[in-house]
């Protein structure tokens, strides 16, 4: 965790800013991003890897 108490390695599905960041970085839709979080959990690296697989 960072000194401010935030965990930058996790994506909170209820946090629009976090979901929007995943969308901007990977090009997935909001529905795809939320689906990925539900399927793979909230680890940012895993989500980015799986999101990129959707848009090859």
Secondary structure, 3 states (H helix, E strand, C coil): CCCCCCCCCECCCCCHHHHHHHHHHHCCCHHHHHHHHHHHCCEHHHHHHHHHHHCC
